[in-house]
Amino acid sequence: MTEQEQQRLISGLIKQREAWQPSRQRAHTKPVAKRMSQRDRELMECFRNR
């Protein structure tokens, strides 16, 4: 593989990585649903039944 082919391969891989990364970062900005602890569930039930 010549030097020019290596550079084309590297630049192509970098472009693909840059195109792929923003979609991956967007997924992390979504709020993750946190499971409620037993105490949280009990508190919710108490306030719901007031």
C-alpha distance matrix in Angstrom:
0.0 3.8 6.7 8.2 6.1 6.6 10.1 10.8 10.2 12.4 14.9 15.2 16.0 18.4 20.1 20.6 22.0 24.3 25.6 26.3 28.0 31.1 32.1 31.9 34.0 36.6 37.3 38.3 40.7 42.9 45.9 45.7 48.9 50.5 52.7 56.2 57.8 61.1 62.9 61.3 62.4 65.9 66.2 65.1 67.6 70.4 69.8 69.5 72.9 74.7
3.8 0.0 3.8 5.4 5.2 6.3 8.7 10.0 10.7 12.4 14.4 15.4 16.7 18.5 20.1 21.3 22.7 24.5 26.0 27.2 28.7 31.5 33.0 33.0 34.7 37.3 38.3 39.2 41.5 43.9 46.9 47.0 50.3 51.9 54.3 57.8 59.4 62.8 64.5 62.8 64.0 67.5 67.6 66.4 69.2 71.8 71.1 70.9 74.3 76.0
6.7 3.8 0.0 3.8 5.5 5.1 6.3 8.7 9.9 10.6 12.3 14.2 15.4 16.6 18.4 20.1 21.1 22.6 24.5 25.8 27.0 29.7 31.5 31.5 32.9 35.6 36.9 37.5 39.6 42.2 45.2 45.5 48.9 50.5 53.0 56.4 58.0 61.5 62.9 61.2 62.6 66.1 66.0 64.9 67.8 70.3 69.4 69.4 72.9 74.4
8.2 5.4 3.8 0.0 3.8 5.4 5.1 6.3 8.6 9.9 10.6 12.2 14.3 15.4 16.5 18.4 20.0 21.1 22.6 24.4 25.8 28.3 30.0 30.4 31.8 34.2 35.7 36.7 38.5 41.1 44.3 44.8 48.2 50.0 52.6 56.0 57.9 61.4 62.8 60.9 62.2 65.7 65.6 64.3 67.2 69.7 68.7 68.5 72.1 73.6
6.1 5.2 5.5 3.8 0.0 3.8 5.4 5.1 6.1 8.6 9.9 10.4 12.3 14.2 15.3 16.5 18.3 20.0 21.1 22.5 24.3 26.9 28.3 28.6 30.4 32.7 33.9 35.1 37.2 39.5 42.7 42.9 46.3 48.1 50.6 54.1 55.9 59.4 61.0 59.1 60.2 63.8 63.8 62.5 65.2 67.9 67.0 66.7 70.2 71.9
6.6 6.3 5.1 5.4 3.8 0.0 3.8 5.5 5.1 6.1 8.6 9.8 10.6 12.3 14.3 15.4 16.5 18.4 20.0 21.1 22.5 25.4 26.9 26.8 28.4 31.1 32.2 33.0 35.2 37.7 40.7 40.8 44.2 45.8 48.3 51.7 53.4 56.9 58.4 56.7 57.9 61.4 61.5 60.3 63.1 65.7 64.9 64.7 68.2 69.8
10.1 8.7 6.3 5.1 5.4 3.8 0.0 3.8 5.4 5.1 6.0 8.4 9.9 10.5 12.2 14.2 15.3 16.4 18.3 19.9 21.0 23.6 25.5 25.7 26.9 29.5 31.0 31.8 33.7 36.3 39.4 39.9 43.4 45.1 47.8 51.1 52.9 56.5 57.8 55.9 57.3 60.8 60.6 59.4 62.3 64.8 63.8 63.7 67.3 68.7
10.8 10.0 8.7 6.3 5.1 5.5 3.8 0.0 3.8 5.5 5.2 6.0 8.6 9.9 10.5 12.2 14.2 15.3 16.5 18.3 20.0 22.4 23.9 24.5 26.1 28.3 29.8 31.0 32.8 35.2 38.5 39.0 42.4 44.4 47.1 50.5 52.5 56.0 57.5 55.4 56.6 60.2 60.0 58.6 61.4 64.0 63.0 62.7 66.3 67.8
10.2 10.7 9.9 8.6 6.1 5.1 5.4 3.8 0.0 3.8 5.6 5.1 6.2 8.6 10.0 10.6 12.3 14.3 15.4 16.5 18.3 21.1 22.3 22.5 24.4 26.8 27.9 29.0 31.2 33.5 36.6 36.8 40.2 42.0 44.5 48.0 49.9 53.4 55.0 53.1 54.1 57.7 57.7 56.4 59.1 61.8 60.9 60.6 64.1 65.8
12.4 12.4 10.6 9.9 8.6 6.1 5.1 5.5 3.8 0.0 3.8 5.4 5.2 6.2 8.7 10.0 10.6 12.3 14.3 15.4 16.4 19.3 21.0 20.9 22.4 25.0 26.3 27.0 29.1 31.7 34.7 35.0 38.5 40.1 42.7 46.1 47.9 51.5 52.9 51.0 52.3 55.8 55.7 54.5 57.4 59.9 59.0 58.9 62.4 63.9
14.9 14.4 12.3 10.6 9.9 8.6 6.0 5.2 5.6 3.8 0.0 3.8 5.4 5.1 6.2 8.7 9.8 10.5 12.3 14.2 15.4 17.7 19.6 20.2 21.3 23.7 25.4 26.3 28.0 30.6 33.8 34.5 38.0 39.9 42.8 46.1 48.1 51.7 53.0 50.8 52.2 55.7 55.4 54.0 57.0 59.5 58.3 58.2 61.8 63.2
15.2 15.4 14.2 12.2 10.4 9.8 8.4 6.0 5.1 5.4 3.8 0.0 3.8 5.4 5.2 6.3 8.6 10.0 10.7 12.4 14.4 16.7 18.0 18.8 20.5 22.5 23.9 25.4 27.2 29.4 32.8 33.3 36.7 38.8 41.5 44.9 47.1 50.6 52.1 49.9 51.0 54.6 54.4 52.9 55.7 58.3 57.2 56.9 60.4 62.0
16.0 16.7 15.4 14.3 12.3 10.6 9.9 8.6 6.2 5.2 5.4 3.8 0.0 3.8 5.4 5.1 6.1 8.6 9.9 10.5 12.2 15.1 16.3 16.4 18.3 20.7 21.7 22.9 25.1 27.3 30.4 30.7 34.1 36.0 38.6 42.0 44.0 47.5 49.1 47.0 48.1 51.7 51.7 50.3 53.0 55.7 54.8 54.5 58.0 59.6
18.4 18.5 16.6 15.4 14.2 12.3 10.5 9.9 8.6 6.2 5.1 5.4 3.8 0.0 3.8 5.4 5.1 6.2 8.6 9.9 10.5 13.2 15.2 15.3 16.5 19.0 20.6 21.4 23.2 25.8 28.9 29.5 33.1 34.9 37.7 41.0 43.1 46.6 47.9 45.8 47.1 50.7 50.4 49.1 52.0 54.5 53.4 53.3 56.9 58.3
20.1 20.1 18.4 16.5 15.3 14.3 12.2 10.5 10.0 8.7 6.2 5.2 5.4 3.8 0.0 3.8 5.4 5.1 6.2 8.6 10.1 11.9 13.7 14.8 16.1 17.9 19.8 21.1 22.6 25.0 28.4 29.3 32.8 35.0 37.9 41.1 43.5 47.0 48.3 45.9 47.1 50.7 50.3 48.8 51.7 54.2 52.9 52.6 56.3 57.7
20.6 21.3 20.1 18.4 16.5 15.4 14.2 12.2 10.6 10.0 8.7 6.3 5.1 5.4 3.8 0.0 3.8 5.5 5.1 6.1 8.7 11.0 11.8 12.7 14.7 16.5 17.8 19.4 21.3 23.3 26.7 27.3 30.6 32.9 35.5 39.0 41.3 44.8 46.3 44.0 44.9 48.6 48.4 46.8 49.5 52.2 51.1 50.7 54.2 55.9
22.0 22.7 21.1 20.0 18.3 16.5 15.3 14.2 12.3 10.6 9.8 8.6 6.1 5.1 5.4 3.8 0.0 3.8 5.4 5.1 6.0 9.2 10.5 10.4 12.2 14.6 15.8 16.8 18.9 21.2 24.4 24.8 28.3 30.3 33.0 36.4 38.5 42.1 43.5 41.3 42.5 46.1 45.8 44.4 47.3 49.9 48.8 48.6 52.1 53.7
24.3 24.5 22.6 21.1 20.0 18.4 16.4 15.3 14.3 12.3 10.5 10.0 8.6 6.2 5.1 5.5 3.8 0.0 3.8 5.4 5.4 7.2 9.6 10.3 11.1 13.2 15.2 16.2 17.6 20.2 23.5 24.5 28.1 30.2 33.2 36.4 38.7 42.3 43.5 41.1 42.4 45.9 45.4 43.9 46.9 49.4 48.0 47.9 51.5 52.8
25.6 26.0 24.5 22.6 21.1 20.0 18.3 16.5 15.4 14.3 12.3 10.7 9.9 8.6 6.2 5.1 5.4 3.8 0.0 3.8 5.8 6.6 7.8 9.7 11.1 12.3 14.2 16.1 17.3 19.4 22.9 24.0 27.4 29.9 32.8 36.0 38.6 42.1 43.4 40.8 41.8 45.5 45.0 43.3 46.1 48.7 47.4 46.9 50.6 52.0
26.3 27.2 25.8 24.4 22.5 21.1 19.9 18.3 16.5 15.4 14.2 12.4 10.5 9.9 8.6 6.1 5.1 5.4 3.8 0.0 3.8 5.9 5.8 6.7 9.1 10.6 11.6 13.5 15.4 17.2 20.6 21.3 24.6 26.9 29.7 33.1 35.6 39.0 40.5 38.0 39.0 42.6 42.4 40.7 43.5 46.2 45.0 44.5 48.1 49.7
28.0 28.7 27.0 25.8 24.3 22.5 21.0 20.0 18.3 16.4 15.4 14.4 12.2 10.5 10.1 8.7 6.0 5.4 5.8 3.8 0.0 3.8 5.5 5.0 6.2 8.7 10.1 11.1 12.9 15.3 18.5 19.3 22.8 24.9 27.9 31.1 33.4 37.0 38.2 35.8 37.1 40.7 40.2 38.7 41.7 44.2 43.0 42.8 46.4 47.9
31.1 31.5 29.7 28.3 26.9 25.4 23.6 22.4 21.1 19.3 17.7 16.7 15.1 13.2 11.9 11.0 9.2 7.2 6.6 5.9 3.8 0.0 3.8 5.3 5.0 6.1 8.7 10.0 10.8 13.3 16.7 18.2 21.7 24.1 27.3 30.3 32.9 36.5 37.5 34.8 36.0 39.6 38.9 37.2 40.3 42.7 41.2 41.0 44.7 45.9
32.1 33.0 31.5 30.0 28.3 26.9 25.5 23.9 22.3 21.0 19.6 18.0 16.3 15.2 13.7 11.8 10.5 9.6 7.8 5.8 5.5 3.8 0.0 3.8 5.5 5.2 6.6 9.1 10.3 11.8 15.4 16.5 19.7 22.4 25.4 28.6 31.3 34.8 36.1 33.3 34.2 37.9 37.5 35.5 38.4 41.0 39.7 39.1 42.8 44.3
31.9 33.0 31.5 30.4 28.6 26.8 25.7 24.5 22.5 20.9 20.2 18.8 16.4 15.3 14.8 12.7 10.4 10.3 9.7 6.7 5.0 5.3 3.8 0.0 3.8 5.5 5.4 6.9 9.4 11.0 14.2 14.6 18.0 20.3 23.2 26.5 29.0 32.5 33.8 31.4 32.4 36.0 35.7 34.1 36.9 39.6 38.5 38.1 41.7 43.3
34.0 34.7 32.9 31.8 30.4 28.4 26.9 26.1 24.4 22.4 21.3 20.5 18.3 16.5 16.1 14.7 12.2 11.1 11.1 9.1 6.2 5.0 5.5 3.8 0.0 3.8 5.4 5.3 6.8 9.5 12.5 13.7 17.3 19.4 22.6 25.6 28.1 31.7 32.7 30.1 31.5 35.0 34.4 32.9 36.0 38.3 37.0 37.0 40.6 41.9
36.6 37.3 35.6 34.2 32.7 31.1 29.5 28.3 26.8 25.0 23.7 22.5 20.7 19.0 17.9 16.5 14.6 13.2 12.3 10.6 8.7 6.1 5.2 5.5 3.8 0.0 3.8 5.4 5.3 7.2 10.8 12.5 15.9 18.5 21.8 24.7 27.5 31.1 32.0 29.1 30.2 33.8 33.1 31.2 34.3 36.7 35.2 34.9 38.6 39.8
37.3 38.3 36.9 35.7 33.9 32.2 31.0 29.8 27.9 26.3 25.4 23.9 21.7 20.6 19.8 17.8 15.8 15.2 14.2 11.6 10.1 8.7 6.6 5.4 5.4 3.8 0.0 3.8 5.5 5.8 9.2 9.9 13.2 15.9 18.9 22.0 24.8 28.3 29.5 26.8 27.7 31.4 30.9 29.1 31.9 34.6 33.4 32.9 36.5 38.1
38.3 39.2 37.5 36.7 35.1 33.0 31.8 31.0 29.0 27.0 26.3 25.4 22.9 21.4 21.1 19.4 16.8 16.2 16.1 13.5 11.1 10.0 9.1 6.9 5.3 5.4 3.8 0.0 3.8 5.4 7.7 8.4 12.1 14.1 17.4 20.4 22.9 26.5 27.5 24.9 26.2 29.8 29.2 27.7 30.8 33.2 32.0 32.0 35.6 37.0
40.7 41.5 39.6 38.5 37.2 35.2 33.7 32.8 31.2 29.1 28.0 27.2 25.1 23.2 22.6 21.3 18.9 17.6 17.3 15.4 12.9 10.8 10.3 9.4 6.8 5.3 5.5 3.8 0.0 3.8 6.3 8.6 12.2 14.3 17.9 20.4 23.2 26.8 27.3 24.4 25.9 29.3 28.3 26.7 29.9 32.1 30.6 30.6 34.3 35.4
42.9 43.9 42.2 41.1 39.5 37.7 36.3 35.2 33.5 31.7 30.6 29.4 27.3 25.8 25.0 23.3 21.2 20.2 19.4 17.2 15.3 13.3 11.8 11.0 9.5 7.2 5.8 5.4 3.8 0.0 3.8 6.2 9.2 12.0 15.4 18.0 21.1 24.5 25.2 22.2 23.2 26.8 26.0 24.0 27.1 29.5 28.0 27.7 31.4 32.7
45.9 46.9 45.2 44.3 42.7 40.7 39.4 38.5 36.6 34.7 33.8 32.8 30.4 28.9 28.4 26.7 24.4 23.5 22.9 20.6 18.5 16.7 15.4 14.2 12.5 10.8 9.2 7.7 6.3 3.8 0.0 3.8 6.3 8.8 12.3 14.5 17.6 21.0 21.6 18.5 19.7 23.2 22.3 20.5 23.7 26.0 24.5 24.5 28.1 29.4
45.7 47.0 45.5 44.8 42.9 40.8 39.9 39.0 36.8 35.0 34.5 33.3 30.7 29.5 29.3 27.3 24.8 24.5 24.0 21.3 19.3 18.2 16.5 14.6 13.7 12.5 9.9 8.4 8.6 6.2 3.8 0.0 3.8 6.0 9.4 12.2 15.1 18.6 19.6 16.9 17.9 21.5 21.2 19.6 22.5 25.0 24.1 24.0 27.5 29.1
48.9 50.3 48.9 48.2 46.3 44.2 43.4 42.4 40.2 38.5 38.0 36.7 34.1 33.1 32.8 30.6 28.3 28.1 27.4 24.6 22.8 21.7 19.7 18.0 17.3 15.9 13.2 12.1 12.2 9.2 6.3 3.8 0.0 3.8 6.5 9.1 12.4 15.6 16.9 14.0 14.5 18.2 18.1 16.3 19.0 21.7 21.0 20.6 24.0 25.9
50.5 51.9 50.5 50.0 48.1 45.8 45.1 44.4 42.0 40.1 39.9 38.8 36.0 34.9 35.0 32.9 30.3 30.2 29.9 26.9 24.9 24.1 22.4 20.3 19.4 18.5 15.9 14.1 14.3 12.0 8.8 6.0 3.8 0.0 3.8 6.2 9.1 12.5 13.7 11.2 12.3 15.8 15.8 14.7 17.4 19.9 19.6 19.8 22.9 24.7
52.7 54.3 53.0 52.6 50.6 48.3 47.8 47.1 44.5 42.7 42.8 41.5 38.6 37.7 37.9 35.5 33.0 33.2 32.8 29.7 27.9 27.3 25.4 23.2 22.6 21.8 18.9 17.4 17.9 15.4 12.3 9.4 6.5 3.8 0.0 3.8 6.5 9.5 11.4 9.4 9.7 13.3 14.1 13.2 15.3 18.1 18.4 18.4 21.2 23.3
56.2 57.8 56.4 56.0 54.1 51.7 51.1 50.5 48.0 46.1 46.1 44.9 42.0 41.0 41.1 39.0 36.4 36.4 36.0 33.1 31.1 30.3 28.6 26.5 25.6 24.7 22.0 20.4 20.4 18.0 14.5 12.2 9.1 6.2 3.8 0.0 3.8 6.6 7.9 5.7 6.3 9.7 10.4 9.8 12.1 14.6 15.1 15.4 18.1 20.1
57.8 59.4 58.0 57.9 55.9 53.4 52.9 52.5 49.9 47.9 48.1 47.1 44.0 43.1 43.5 41.3 38.5 38.7 38.6 35.6 33.4 32.9 31.3 29.0 28.1 27.5 24.8 22.9 23.2 21.1 17.6 15.1 12.4 9.1 6.5 3.8 0.0 3.8 5.4 5.1 6.3 8.7 10.0 10.7 12.5 14.4 15.7 16.5 18.6 20.5
61.1 62.8 61.5 61.4 59.4 56.9 56.5 56.0 53.4 51.5 51.7 50.6 47.5 46.6 47.0 44.8 42.1 42.3 42.1 39.0 37.0 36.5 34.8 32.5 31.7 31.1 28.3 26.5 26.8 24.5 21.0 18.6 15.6 12.5 9.5 6.6 3.8 0.0 3.8 5.5 5.2 6.3 8.7 10.0 10.7 12.4 14.5 15.3 16.7 18.9
62.9 64.5 62.9 62.8 61.0 58.4 57.8 57.5 55.0 52.9 53.0 52.1 49.1 47.9 48.3 46.3 43.5 43.5 43.4 40.5 38.2 37.5 36.1 33.8 32.7 32.0 29.5 27.5 27.3 25.2 21.6 19.6 16.9 13.7 11.4 7.9 5.4 3.8 0.0 3.8 5.4 5.1 6.2 8.6 9.9 10.6 12.5 14.2 15.5 16.9
61.3 62.8 61.2 60.9 59.1 56.7 55.9 55.4 53.1 51.0 50.8 49.9 47.0 45.8 45.9 44.0 41.3 41.1 40.8 38.0 35.8 34.8 33.3 31.4 30.1 29.1 26.8 24.9 24.4 22.2 18.5 16.9 14.0 11.2 9.4 5.7 5.1 5.5 3.8 0.0 3.8 5.4 5.1 6.2 8.6 9.9 10.8 12.2 14.3 15.8
62.4 64.0 62.6 62.2 60.2 57.9 57.3 56.6 54.1 52.3 52.2 51.0 48.1 47.1 47.1 44.9 42.5 42.4 41.8 39.0 37.1 36.0 34.2 32.4 31.5 30.2 27.7 26.2 25.9 23.2 19.7 17.9 14.5 12.3 9.7 6.3 6.3 5.2 5.4 3.8 0.0 3.8 5.5 5.1 6.2 8.7 10.1 10.4 12.4 14.6
65.9 67.5 66.1 65.7 63.8 61.4 60.8 60.2 57.7 55.8 55.7 54.6 51.7 50.7 50.7 48.6 46.1 45.9 45.5 42.6 40.7 39.6 37.9 36.0 35.0 33.8 31.4 29.8 29.3 26.8 23.2 21.5 18.2 15.8 13.3 9.7 8.7 6.3 5.1 5.4 3.8 0.0 3.8 5.5 5.1 6.2 8.8 9.8 10.7 12.7
66.2 67.6 66.0 65.6 63.8 61.5 60.6 60.0 57.7 55.7 55.4 54.4 51.7 50.4 50.3 48.4 45.8 45.4 45.0 42.4 40.2 38.9 37.5 35.7 34.4 33.1 30.9 29.2 28.3 26.0 22.3 21.2 18.1 15.8 14.1 10.4 10.0 8.7 6.2 5.1 5.5 3.8 0.0 3.8 5.4 5.1 6.3 8.5 10.0 11.0
65.1 66.4 64.9 64.3 62.5 60.3 59.4 58.6 56.4 54.5 54.0 52.9 50.3 49.1 48.8 46.8 44.4 43.9 43.3 40.7 38.7 37.2 35.5 34.1 32.9 31.2 29.1 27.7 26.7 24.0 20.5 19.6 16.3 14.7 13.2 9.8 10.7 10.0 8.6 6.2 5.1 5.5 3.8 0.0 3.8 5.5 5.3 6.0 8.7 10.2
67.6 69.2 67.8 67.2 65.2 63.1 62.3 61.4 59.1 57.4 57.0 55.7 53.0 52.0 51.7 49.5 47.3 46.9 46.1 43.5 41.7 40.3 38.4 36.9 36.0 34.3 31.9 30.8 29.9 27.1 23.7 22.5 19.0 17.4 15.3 12.1 12.5 10.7 9.9 8.6 6.2 5.1 5.4 3.8 0.0 3.8 5.5 5.0 6.2 8.8
70.4 71.8 70.3 69.7 67.9 65.7 64.8 64.0 61.8 59.9 59.5 58.3 55.7 54.5 54.2 52.2 49.9 49.4 48.7 46.2 44.2 42.7 41.0 39.6 38.3 36.7 34.6 33.2 32.1 29.5 26.0 25.0 21.7 19.9 18.1 14.6 14.4 12.4 10.6 9.9 8.7 6.2 5.1 5.5 3.8 0.0 3.8 5.5 5.4 6.5
69.8 71.1 69.4 68.7 67.0 64.9 63.8 63.0 60.9 59.0 58.3 57.2 54.8 53.4 52.9 51.1 48.8 48.0 47.4 45.0 43.0 41.2 39.7 38.5 37.0 35.2 33.4 32.0 30.6 28.0 24.5 24.1 21.0 19.6 18.4 15.1 15.7 14.5 12.5 10.8 10.1 8.8 6.3 5.3 5.5 3.8 0.0 3.8 5.4 5.3
69.5 70.9 69.4 68.5 66.7 64.7 63.7 62.7 60.6 58.9 58.2 56.9 54.5 53.3 52.6 50.7 48.6 47.9 46.9 44.5 42.8 41.0 39.1 38.1 37.0 34.9 32.9 32.0 30.6 27.7 24.5 24.0 20.6 19.8 18.4 15.4 16.5 15.3 14.2 12.2 10.4 9.8 8.5 6.0 5.0 5.5 3.8 0.0 3.8 5.7
72.9 74.3 72.9 72.1 70.2 68.2 67.3 66.3 64.1 62.4 61.8 60.4 58.0 56.9 56.3 54.2 52.1 51.5 50.6 48.1 46.4 44.7 42.8 41.7 40.6 38.6 36.5 35.6 34.3 31.4 28.1 27.5 24.0 22.9 21.2 18.1 18.6 16.7 15.5 14.3 12.4 10.7 10.0 8.7 6.2 5.4 5.4 3.8 0.0 3.8
74.7 76.0 74.4 73.6 71.9 69.8 68.7 67.8 65.8 63.9 63.2 62.0 59.6 58.3 57.7 55.9 53.7 52.8 52.0 49.7 47.9 45.9 44.3 43.3 41.9 39.8 38.1 37.0 35.4 32.7 29.4 29.1 25.9 24.7 23.3 20.1 20.5 18.9 16.9 15.8 14.6 12.7 11.0 10.2 8.8 6.5 5.3 5.7 3.8 0.0
